[in-house]
Amino acid sequence: MNVDAPRTRCWALVAAIALPAMLGAVGAFGLRSLPITFLLYGAGGCLLAPWLLVGARPFTNRGGLPFAPAPARQWRAEVILGLIFGPLFLAIYLVVRPWLGAITDYQARLTALGIDLHEPTALLVTFAVFNPLLEEWWWRGHATPRCCEAFGRRGGLTLVTAGFGAYHLVLLGALFPWPVLLVRVALITAASLLWSHLALRRSSWRAAYVAHLAADLAMVVLFVKVVLPQ
């Protein structure tokens, strides 16, 4: 019996958790392109790396959690999650937006990173469709249960939350100054921890996906209403 096998699997899992942030850094700060960053992260960090490193075959639940239909008594909670992370989040941001400063610096950074603010439709649709699906399949569907099994619930949740937060720290670090960056990453990290708890509690990543999809759709609306040149 190979006693090093479990240890090897643990290191492979840690590598799979760390690689998305590393790929994000290559795209955002090395290649200076957000479209390439999203491609490296989604295809490489959330699909290919988990498959090659830990055997999480894309869009299957073997070794992870399923995308199970919610029982009748639980679908109401998913509706509430969608409202909280969608319309409520949108309303709160619009209320505080006047105190967040001018949007011109953010627009300039987006343009410098390859985002065409006059033709963003394809990017926004791709983001809304694929980002919550790829992220939740990997981070909640596979990374969360696998890390909790390998390192215990507390250690596993800490590792997954740190990995998810690290990628967003890298991504948003290319777009926002430090005070705004830290607040955004703190909120994203808190949402990640909540979604991981939901996935474990329900033995399914469906509720986390609903919440994440609502949040990403809200961000698309904000991008169109606030960021795009009027």
N, C-alpha and C positions, 0 to 999 in steps of 0.2 A: 504494500500500500504506500502510495506516495504522500508523505505527510506534508510536503511543500505545496501540494495542489490547492488546498484551501487558501493558503497565503498568497499564492499566485493569482487566484481568482479575486481576492480582495484588492490586490494591487491593480489588476486589470479594471476593476470597478472604479477605483479611485482615479485611474487614468481617464476612463470614460466620463467621469464627472468633471474633471479638470479641462479636458480637451475643448469643449465649447468655448470657454473663455479665451483659451489660447488661439483658437481659430478666429474668434472675434477680434482679438488684438491684431492678428495678421491682416485681416480685411480692413479694419477701421484705421489703424495707425501705420501699418506697413504698406498696403496697397491703396489706402485712402479712398475707399469706395464702399458706400453703404450697400448698394445692390450685391456686390461680391461678398460683403460681410454676411448678409442675410443668406446667401447661397451656401457659403462655407459653414455657417452655423446650422442651418436647417438640414441640408443634405449631408454634410460631414459630421457635425457635432451631435445632431439629434437622430440620425438614421444610420449612416455608415459606421461611425465609430462604435456605437452600442452593439451593432451587429457583429463587427469584427472582434471587439474586445471582450464582450460578455455574452454573446450569442443571442441578443435580443433581436430576433428577425423582424424587419419592418412590418408594422401593423398587425402583428400577431400578439397574443397575450401569454404565450408559453413562457413560464418563469416570471411573469408579472401579473398585473391586474387586468381584468377584462373591461371593455366598454359596455357594461351591462345596462339593460333598460331599468329605469327606476321603478320600484313598486308603486302602486297607487298612492300609498301614504307618504311617499317621498318626493313626488314630482312637484308638489307645491313649494317645497324647500328650494328646488332648483329654480323655479320661477322667481322666488324671492332673491336668490343669489344673482340671477340675471338682472333684476331691477337694481340691486345694490351696486353691482360692478358696472352696470351700463348707465341707465338714466340718472341715477343718484350721483354717481361719480362725475358724469358729464355736467350736471347742474352745479355741483360744488366747485368744479374747476372754473366754470364760467363766472361764478360769483367772485372767486379770488383772482381771476386773471388780471384785472386792472392793477393789482399790486405786485405782479410778477415781472414788470419791466417791459421794455420794447421787444418786439418779436424779430426785429431786423437782424440781430446777431445770429439768432437761430436759423433764420432763412439763409444767411450768408454761409454758415457752416454746412447746412444741408446741400447747398449748391456746390460748395468746394468738395463735398464727398460724393458727387455724382448724381444728385437727385434733381431732376428737371421739374421745377415747381409749376411749369406751364403745361406739362403732360404727365401727371402723376397717376393716372387712372389704373394702368396696368400694375404698377407697384402697389397701390393701395388695395386693389382686389386680391392680388397674390398674398399680401400680408394678412388680410382679413380671413382668407380661406385657409391658408397653410400654417401660419404662425401658431395659432392656438392648437391646431391639430397635432403638428409635429412636436411642439413643446410638451403638451399634456400627455401624448402617447409615451414620450421618453421620460420626462421628469416625474410625472405622477404614476403613469402606467407601469414603468419598469424601474427607474432609478430609485424611487421611494421604497417600494417593497424589497428590492434587492439589497439596498443599503441597510435597511432596518434588519433584514435577516443576517447580514454579514457583520454589522457593528452594533446591533441593538437598536431599540426604537429611538432613544435620545441621540445616540451617535449617528444613526442613519439619517434622521431628520436634520441634524446639524450639517452633515456633509452635503445633502441634497440642497438645502437652503443656501449654503455657502456657494455651491457650484452655480446655482441659478442666479444668485445675486452677483457673483463675480462676472458672469457674462454680461449682465445688464450694466454693471459698473464700467466695464470696458466700452460697451456700445454707447452708453449715454455720456461717458467721459469724453467722447469725441464731439459731443453736441452741446453740452451745458457747462457753465462755470461751477466751481466746487460747491457753493452753498445749495444751489438748486439740484445739483447732481446727487448730493448726499440725501436730501429729502426724498427725491424720486426713488433712489435705490432702496432706502429704508422702507418705503411703502410697498415697493415691488417685492422685497424680501419678506415682509410681513404677509403679503398675499400668498407668496409661495408656500410659506409654512402652513397657513390656513388650508390651502388647497391640498397639501400633502396629508394633513390630518383628515380632511374630508375623504380623500381617496382610501386611506387606511380604514377609516371607520365604516365606509360603505363597501369596501372590497371592490371598488370600481372607480375609474377615473372620469366617469360621465359628469358628475356634479362639478368637478374642477374644470372640465372642458367648458361647460355652460358658463361658468363664472368668467373664465378666461376669454371666451368668445365675446361675451358682453363687454368686457373691458377693452378688448381690441377694436370692436366696432365703435365704441365710444371714442377711442383715440383717432379712428379714421374720421369720424364726424368733426372732432376738434381740429384735426389737420386741415380739413376742407374749409371750416368756418374761420379758423384763426390764422393758420400758417400760410395758406395759399394766397397769392396776390389777388386782391379783389378787383 
